[in-house]
Amino acid sequence: MSATEKRAERMKKLKELHLKRNEARKLNHQEVVEEDRRKKLPTNFETKKDWAEYQLEQDQKRKEAEESGQNFDRLKLLHVQADEAERTHNIKQRKKNPDQGFSDYEAATKRQYDRLTKSLKVDKSEVDRQKEQLGEDFYAHPSSSLIHGSHKPTTDAVDRMAADIDKQIEKRKKYSRRRAYNDDADIDYINERNAKFNKKLDRFYGEYTAEIKQNLERGTAV
């Protein structure tokens, strides 16, 4: 290859490098502009946009289903897996009844009160009957919330209360209690979490590793 050809080859490569550099500069500028545009948008813009597009798509499918005389909700459920449907249902249930755990006794009492009153069903006829029977005494007075002897619960109300108390007692029996500490037990753990892990291992593999453990403790392990 002559010197002229070598020079032409180098100039060709140099031109290709210039073109690639210009292309990279152009793409980089486009990314900078796009990033600046995204920064100026609200933080949840993309989420809202996706949700709006999803809603429009669902509305269009619902319209098509109604035009063909089909139930859109049933058609939609045909494409949902059982585990996904269960997960969605559990999420909705947690939103309806969020349990943040124990914070203080006042909050725990309030949560217990809400749970108990949610299961109550108001008997409109019984309320009207008590209003007519008690008159003004039906409503709470500033001095006392209830006049002694003016209110007598029905047999059904007493039965419901008894059944609810029995249900609470049965549920309380199932609560997990902290296990008592055994001073005579071997200490083969470094913390409570490790102790639970060791108990789990012993439950599954204890019968197979008992001899090895004894040999290690005696110092006769091979």
ChimeraX attribute file (.defattr): number of C-alpha atoms within 10 A of each C-alpha:
attribute: neighborCount
match mode: 1-to-1
recipient: residues
	/A:1	5
	/A:2	7
	/A:3	8
	/A:4	9
	/A:5	10
	/A:6	11
	/A:7	11
	/A:8	12
	/A:9	12
	/A:10	12
	/A:11	12
	/A:12	12
	/A:13	12
	/A:14	12
	/A:15	12
	/A:16	12
	/A:17	12
	/A:18	12
	/A:19	12
	/A:20	12
	/A:21	12
	/A:22	12
	/A:23	12
	/A:24	12
	/A:25	12
	/A:26	12
	/A:27	12
	/A:28	12
	/A:29	12
	/A:30	12
	/A:31	12
	/A:32	12
	/A:33	12
	/A:34	11
	/A:35	11
	/A:36	11
	/A:37	10
	/A:38	13
	/A:39	10
	/A:40	8
	/A:41	10
	/A:42	9
	/A:43	10
	/A:44	8
	/A:45	11
	/A:46	12
	/A:47	10
	/A:48	12
	/A:49	11
	/A:50	11
	/A:51	12
	/A:52	12
	/A:53	12
	/A:54	12
	/A:55	12
	/A:56	12
	/A:57	12
	/A:58	14
	/A:59	13
	/A:60	12
	/A:61	15
	/A:62	18
	/A:63	14
	/A:64	13
	/A:65	15
	/A:66	12
	/A:67	9
	/A:68	9
	/A:69	9
	/A:70	13
	/A:71	11
	/A:72	17
	/A:73	10
	/A:74	9
	/A:75	13
	/A:76	12
	/A:77	11
	/A:78	10
	/A:79	8
	/A:80	11
	/A:81	9
	/A:82	11
	/A:83	9
	/A:84	10
	/A:85	12
	/A:86	12
	/A:87	11
	/A:88	11
	/A:89	12
	/A:90	12
	/A:91	13
	/A:92	12
	/A:93	11
	/A:94	10
	/A:95	10
	/A:96	9
	/A:97	12
	/A:98	11
	/A:99	10
	/A:100	8
	/A:101	9
	/A:102	10
	/A:103	8
	/A:104	8
	/A:105	9
	/A:106	10
	/A:107	13
	/A:108	15
	/A:109	11
	/A:110	11
	/A:111	16
	/A:112	12
	/A:113	11
	/A:114	12
	/A:115	12
	/A:116	11
	/A:117	9
	/A:118	9
	/A:119	9
	/A:120	9
	/A:121	7
	/A:122	8
	/A:123	9
	/A:124	9
	/A:125	9
	/A:126	11
	/A:127	12
	/A:128	10
	/A:129	12
	/A:130	16
	/A:131	14
	/A:132	11
	/A:133	13
	/A:134	12
	/A:135	10
	/A:136	10
	/A:137	15
	/A:138	17
	/A:139	12
	/A:140	11
	/A:141	11
	/A:142	7
	/A:143	7
	/A:144	8
	/A:145	11
	/A:146	14
	/A:147	13
	/A:148	8
	/A:149	6
	/A:150	11
	/A:151	13
	/A:152	9
	/A:153	7
	/A:154	10
	/A:155	9
	/A:156	9
	/A:157	11
	/A:158	11
	/A:159	11
	/A:160	13
	/A:161	12
	/A:162	12
	/A:163	12
	/A:164	14
	/A:165	12
	/A:166	12
	/A:167	11
	/A:168	11
	/A:169	11
	/A:170	11
	/A:171	10
	/A:172	10
	/A:173	9
	/A:174	8
	/A:175	8
	/A:176	7
	/A:177	7
	/A:178	6
	/A:179	6
	/A:180	6
	/A:181	7
	/A:182	7
	/A:183	7
	/A:184	6
	/A:185	7
	/A:186	7
	/A:187	9
	/A:188	10
	/A:189	13
	/A:190	8
	/A:191	9
	/A:192	9
	/A:193	9
	/A:194	12
	/A:195	14
	/A:196	12
	/A:197	12
	/A:198	14
	/A:199	14
	/A:200	12
	/A:201	12
	/A:202	14
	/A:203	10
	/A:204	10
	/A:205	11
	/A:206	14
	/A:207	9
	/A:208	10
	/A:209	12
	/A:210	11
	/A:211	12
	/A:212	13
	/A:213	13
	/A:214	12
	/A:215	12
	/A:216	11
	/A:217	10
	/A:218	9
	/A:219	9
	/A:220	9
	/A:221	11
	/A:222	6
